[in-house]
Amino acid sequence: MDTRLVASYGVAIAFDVLMPVAVVLWVRRRLGVPWKVVGWGAAAFALSQLFTRLPAVQVAQYFMRDALKDSSVLMWSWVAVLSLTAGLFEETARLWVFRKPLKDFRRWRDAVGFGAGHGGLESALLVGGLSALGLVNVIALSALDPSTLPLKPEQVAQVVEAKAAIAALDWWMPLLGAYERLGSMVVHIALSVVVLQRFVRGEVKWYWLAMGAHALFNAMTVVAGKQVGAALGKQAGALAGEGMVTVGALVGLWVILYFRRDEARRDAAAAAPA
């Protein structure tokens, strides 16, 4: 067992959990965002993903697992479906929360706090949990001798394949997941700011823009990873995917800062004497 890989998993898990906590505490202290706003951001992720979309996706993928392996057309179509539904479910949840539970919280800072709660729950619970499960699998499989287990030949082959996959894994790969969480947090905040414009400006196009941007961000990340990975190897594919995350985060940061300045201009114009 590669101790560097285990340490890398440990660092990634700690970052997945602690980073969103730090971001939430920062927006609470620096921007004065109420806990209600952060909590509804987390609830929106749970409602749009954990309790609805993700279970449905897992069931569908289970029944289509063989077809997805055999058909590249179906696989790419499935990537498109996953990207579109991610945008639809999450941005609709943001829209509904700002329309109903947070109808009195429609400032730029509220969108930032909402996005921190939304992306924070995804990072700490979903991604952190999956990383912890990955670490358990690494430790358990590394110490496992399949020849000593009462398994069928095909099951032994699966265990051997899993052990080989772990042995081929570069020790730094889990850290890419932690890096992705940071970029994704920025994107979640930016998308929350964009959806808020539906109510600030009274135009529904902002909701559709957020949904399309979300779907595009997901699709480009997956496509870059798969295409580069097929041509240059898994490591290159993983780096290409994180490159797209970086682009999305930089664009998201620009969006966040732009609408902060825009709100300040609007406030100044409203306060100016007629």
RADAUR-V771261 format. One line per field, one symbol per residue. ss: DSSP state (H for helix, E for strand, C for the rest). A space follows every 10 residues. Layout:
ss = ???
This chain:
ss = CCHHHHHHHH HHHHHHHHHH HHHHHHHHHH HCCCHHHHHH HHHHHHHHHH HHHHHHHHHH HHHHHHHHHH CHHHHHHHHH HHHHHHHHHH HHHHHHHHHC CCCCCCCHHH HHHHHHHHHH HHHHHHHHHH HHHHHHHHHH HHCCCHHHCC CCHHHHHHHH HHHHHHHCCC CCHHHHHHHH HHHHHHHHHH HHHHHHHHHH CCCCHHHHHH HHHHHHHHHH HHHHHHHHHH HHCHHHHHHH HHHHHHHHHH HHHHHHHHHH HHHHHHHHHH HCCC
